[in-house]
Amino acid sequence: MRLRVNVLGIESGGKPIVFLNKQDADEIGVTASARVRINSKRNELTAIVNIAPKYLKKGFIGVSEEASRALSLKRNSLVDIEVATFPKSLQFIRHKLNGKRLLYNEIHEIVKDVVQGNLNEGEISAFVTALHIQGLDLDEATSLSSSMVETGKQLKLGKKIIVDKHSIGGVPGDKTTLLVVPIVAAAGLIIPKASSRAITSAAGTADRAETLMPVDLGIEEMQSVVKRCNGCIVWGGSLELAPADDIFVRTEYSLSIDPLLLPSIMSKKKAVGATHLVVDIPTGRGAKIKSIGEADLLAKDIIELGRRLGIHSHCVLTYGEQPVGFTLGASLEAREALGVLMNKTNVPDLVDKACHLAGAVFEMVGKKNGYALAREILHSGKAEKKLREIISFQGGNPAVKTSDLVIGEDVFHLRARKAGEVLWIDNSALVEIARAAGAPKDKGAGLVLHKKIGDKVSNNDLLVTICAEKSRKLSRAQEILSEQEPIGVGDRREMFIHKVKEAPVVRRAFVLDR
């Protein structure tokens, strides 16, 4: 059937979607969520069908922005529509649901169909759920990683050694990438850092970096920046590197599960050409990984998967029971990191973590005393100079000062109600409060911590400052604060935490960071 195009201007979350009048759908023989093959003069595409009987005239096909871009369609152009063949990958998804181990060609077919839009959301959810329930062995993880790389773009730098750093996430305020990248690049190593925006956190690395410079670069722009100054910090979502991963992550987020952690990490690193990788595994009560034993098992799998993909990988276990540094939120965190690079702000835990990670990178490639070398580069000002180079080449202001980073002016101060010391910090509660205040969308929203675990506290001492750009969001953050206790203050000899007088509503924190 030949239909006339109506470009709707609707973003459909990455998948090509089309809308048909019910009469046209009946004539073709499709229903909602079925698939059609669209043929234009230049290309062809499989898309998911939606029915819009009242808003679309007979003889027209409404297309999403994704479908329009893929086929270079213009309003009123003509396309041919036919029923798409049944995706072979659905059979393989059923195999996984039944507990069968999938082979490379089966996994590759699934990933290819995900990227090409041949599978709808329910079918992708079934695959992700099957991986969660049935498990994912290292052979399958290797096949998934390779397939996700092969179905997307790849960065070609032509260098023998390319290093990268990644954190599995779960700890708020982790702005170490803003230090590690310039430290490593200042030492002459190539580090093309593609980072994520916040998914469940108060700020992702791309959100923090965006307060200093543009991060939505294309792959050619990224390549140019890296060739000029050894490093970059860009948003991975604009690069089309391992695009299937971005689709899987959206499904994982909606289901609050994370079975694709390993292939998600390693596919992106393989796509940028990394030969050496350091993975930060924050560990502890407030982190995604709760125990050292669990962290060691994850590290073992990361190292083996890296070996299979040709990426020499080391893991660094770090303390994850409280935020890194004193700030949560994009501008607040960027300001803190810039202050450290300028040697104007003293943040011992941030410096220590960044230097251990950068030091691990140095030692992987044969440099000695990596931690000491990282500290020397940081304190000498070389890292600050390198970050300003990166900012300049990515289109930012290389002379940016900490005072240029605007913070929300609506504030609320949480004070201690008794003396003692900080016994614990609830990371997930702090993140929930920061997000209620507007983070990460409002760059100036977030939290400032005035005390951390082990610090002495007097009655009425300032514990946390909430910053917001809008008063209504500050009020929402205060409401959440009234329901939760994000910081525990007391005597270390006290055994009492709190009473439970009725069946509590227990909210299990789900952390998904890339």
SULJORA-V998335 format. One record per helix or strand of 2 or more residues. SS is the DSSP state (A for helix, B for strand). FROM is the first residue (numbers start at 1). TO is the last residue. If there is no record, write none. Layout:
# SULJORA-V998335
SS | FROM | TO
SS | FROM | TO
This chain:
# SULJORA-V998335
B | 2 | 7
B | 17 | 20
A | 22 | 28
B | 35 | 39
B | 44 | 51
B | 60 | 63
A | 65 | 71
B | 78 | 83
A | 89 | 97
A | 104 | 115
A | 121 | 134
A | 138 | 150
B | 163 | 167
A | 177 | 186
B | 191 | 195
A | 205 | 210
A | 219 | 229
B | 231 | 235
A | 236 | 238
A | 243 | 255
A | 261 | 271
B | 276 | 283
A | 292 | 309
B | 312 | 319
B | 327 | 328
A | 330 | 341
A | 348 | 364
A | 370 | 379
A | 382 | 393
A | 402 | 404
B | 410 | 415
B | 420 | 425
A | 427 | 436
B | 446 | 449
B | 456 | 457
B | 462 | 468
A | 471 | 483
B | 487 | 490
